[in-house]
Amino acid sequence: MKTNSKNSLVAIAAIATLSMAFFAPSAKAAITLPKGSWPVCASATDAYCIESVTLTPDGGKPSILSFGTSGAAAANPDVTSGKPLAGHWGSSDWTAATLGAAGYDGIFVDAHQANDYVPWVYVDVQPALGSALAVQSANKSYAANLDKNIAIGIKLHLGTIKTGVTFGVGQDVTTVIADTSGLASIVIDGYPTTVPVAGSSKDCKGTAGKAVALVNQFQSVIVPQNDPLGFGIDGAAGNLYVGSNGTCSLSTPVWDADSKHFRYTSSAPALSPDGSKTNKGFYHAVISFADAKAYWGLAKPQDAAQALTVSILTSAGGSTAAIATVSAKNNFITIDTTNFDFPDALLDIALNPTYNGTSAGPDATNSSAAAKATATSAAAKANQKIKANVSKTSTITCVKGKSTTKVSGVKPICPKGYTKK
């Protein structure tokens, strides 16, 4: 991660731009969030605060962190902006709890309004060393890697927010939403993931963009549904999460109510820092049974593997992920798609036109040839609509000694030092 004032703000700037594109500028927010970083909850009834932070090593026991351990937040300046990093959490048993293998002794957890235009909550985690940001030894302009083998759990009080969707950067992330006497809360739990970091927005576009670093990050954005600038449909529970390892163009999923397609795009620079490899991406989606019923009308969400189709579309005209799995258990559907090429892969989740176990429509349980034909035609038109928005490109093979890489684009060119085969 580029230090707090730069890389985090790249993502937030993207959120601001896209949110204004998705929603009418005249819309007025119904939810008013506090300004600045959220404090630690002083009581069970406090709103808009951080209740707890937990770290759990693989195969180990959860460690509940304490706020302020190992230094005061005001003494932690960001090395780029000089501004304090908010929310220092640590433990006097850090080493004994096997939390220190990655070279840091605490974490900063900052929750705040994503930007001045939308009432979304942005949650960012960064590694701490003493009372400062832990940085990479080879390049002190970048934060040190968060340990990918330690799960991070954060519980937030959300006041009057009714969550519509949570999206962000992390591996195997889950969310648990609760409402106690009108006070909403959410627990976000998951692992950091390796992100190809962009030095600027231009690195996020085309097939020649290079990452400036590969950094393990953990970020989340919580979007309400009870606000004109939110996300969700009537009847949705909001226990819906979509994550990736791309921070370019980070924004909410898009739901097409007519075609019942659920789409999500995040992106990253196409190439590794030295240009020798293509950066690979993944999407991880967790959908509660209640939301599957609300969005797709699934009478039996446990049939998700047969009921839903998962596709990855790219600027190369559509590529299938090397691995795509759909599972349903414990009242949640989990979708994992991995090993696709950056920069701009689009995740598309839709109702399988041959599946008949929906609760919507006159022929929800008894199929007919006409119904299948209609559904298949609708799905085909929806997919054509998606692919129409993807530029026609070509792919070339580039070589440098024994290294080989493929580059796709409208007018693809080989990275510096490579020649076209």
Sequence and secondary structure as in RCSB ss.txt:
>XXXX:A:sequence
MKTNSKNSLVAIAAIATLSMAFFAPSAKAAITLPKGSWPVCASATDAYCIESVTLTPDGGKPSILSFGTSGAAAA
NPDVTSGKPLAGHWGSSDWTAATLGAAGYDGIFVDAHQANDYVPWVYVDVQPALGSALAVQSANKSYAANLDKNI
AIGIKLHLGTIKTGVTFGVGQDVTTVIADTSGLASIVIDGYPTTVPVAGSSKDCKGTAGKAVALVNQFQSVIVPQ
NDPLGFGIDGAAGNLYVGSNGTCSLSTPVWDADSKHFRYTSSAPALSPDGSKTNKGFYHAVISFADAKAYWGLAK
PQDAAQALTVSILTSAGGSTAAIATVSAKNNFITIDTTNFDFPDALLDIALNPTYNGTSAGPDATNSSAAAKATA
TSAAAKANQKIKANVSKTSTITCVKGKSTTKVSGVKPICPKGYTKK
>XXXX:A:secstr
 B TTTHHHHHHHHHHHHHHHHS TT   S    SSS  B SSTT  SEEEEEEEEETTS  EE EETTTS GGG
 B TTT  B   EEE TTTTTTT  TTS SEEEEEEEES SSS  EEEEEEEEETTEE B SS TTBB    TTE
EEEEEEEEET  EEEEEEE EEEEEEEEEETTEEEEEEEEE EEEEE SSGGGGSSSS B SEEEEEEEEEEEES
SSTTS   TT    EEEEES  BT    EEETTTTEEEEE B  SB TTSSSB EEEEEEEEEHHHHHHHH BS 
GGGHHHHEEEEEE TTS    SEEEEEEETTEEEEEEEEEESS  EEEEEE TT   BSSSTTSSS  HHHHHHH
HHHHHHHHHHHHHTS   EEEEEEETTEEEEEEESS    TT EE 
